[in-house]
Amino acid sequence: MTAEFWLLLLLVFVIALAYSSVGHGGASGYLALMSLFGFAPAQMAPSALSLNILVSGTAFLAYQRAGHFSLRLLLPFVLTSIPGALLGGLTQVSTRTYSLLLGGVLVFAALRLGLQPRSPRDENWLAPPRPQVALPFGAGIGYLSGIVGVGGGIFLSPLMLLLRWADAKRTAAASAAFILFNSASGLYGHLSRGGLDWRGLLPLVGAAFAGGLLGSRIGARHLPGVWLRRILAVVLAVAAFKMLRTALG
């Protein structure tokens, strides 16, 4: 194994650790890495979604066992996001304009989360949106996520926090479950259009699992909500940079 291969494994581990600490799977980070390391474009989205399923599943179990999961919060979003992600996975579109717009949105969300002052009530109350609001949001997030090969937490988490639908811990738990379902649905859509080199993916699976296991335990049990929000802001900024680089490159 080459030094470049070990560097790739290390970076996958770090990405899985950072993303899972806030209930994310890390697909946007894996996609950026795969682009840098010369993965075939047709393999990138299904590979990232496969790692996403593993890491988000690990994160969900950690947050659920710590008592932060709310089915009432998640259900209306996921009911429409699953078919939306499947449809997105079956859709082939140009992503240049989309990446440019999305990058701007993520920059705004990162700044809002990173600069938002801490409020005593931020972590102590839960006000889920009404179903007529959550259902269309879930469908839209699912569809966009399926197209680009991510689980959707990068969209759902800032919405929940900025619109005060949940605190940081409940947001992370709901996002992890949301990402798990959407990634599975989107992966099915992508695989129906072509195969995946599972043997080549196995080393990355091991690195992602180790990072996801450690990161999710730290996030669920040891990090206060304000730090989860700040880590999420960094994650969003990294994803925004990747999207803008793709659009303008």
C-alpha positions, 0 to 999 in steps of 0.5 A: 500500500502506498503513502497516498493510500494511507493518507486517503484512509487517514482523511476518511477517518478524520472526516467521519469523526468530525461529521459524525460528532454532529450526526452527519455521515460526511458524504460531502467530505468523501466526495471532495476527497474522491475528486482529489484522489482521482476516483472515477466520477461514476463511482463517487456518488454511490461510494460516498453514499455507502460510507454515509450509510455506515457513519450515519447509522453509527451516529444515530445509534449513539445519539439514540442511546443517549436519549436525544432522538425524537421520532415526532421530529423526524417522521414528517421529513423522512416520509417525503424525503425517501421517495425524493432521494430515490427520484434524485438518485435516478436523475442525471443533471448538470450541477454547475449552477446548482453547486454555485447557488448551494454554496452560497446558501451553505456559506450563509448558514455557516455564518449564522450558526457560527456567529449566533450568540448562545442563548440559555433556551437554545438547548432546552426546548423543542418545537417541531414544525407542523406536518404541512411545513415539514413534508415539502421540506423533506421532499425537496431536501431528499430530491436534491440530496439524491442528485448530488449523492449526499444524505441531506443532513447538510441541509436539514441541520441548519434548518432545524437550528436556525428555525428553532425546530430543535436543539443541537442534540435532537437535531444531530439525532434526527439528522443522523436518521434522516441521512441513513434513510436518504442515503439508502434510498439514493444509493438504490437509485444510483446502483440501478443505473450502474454497479459499484466496486465494493472490494475497492471500497472496503478499506475506506469502510473500515476507516469510516467506521472507526472515525464514525464510532469515535466521533458519534460517541464524543458528540452524543455524550461529551460535547455541549450543544454550543460546540456541536453548533460550531462544529456544524458551522465548520462542516457547512463552510467546508461543504460550501467551499467544495460546492463553490470550487466545483461550480467555478472550477 
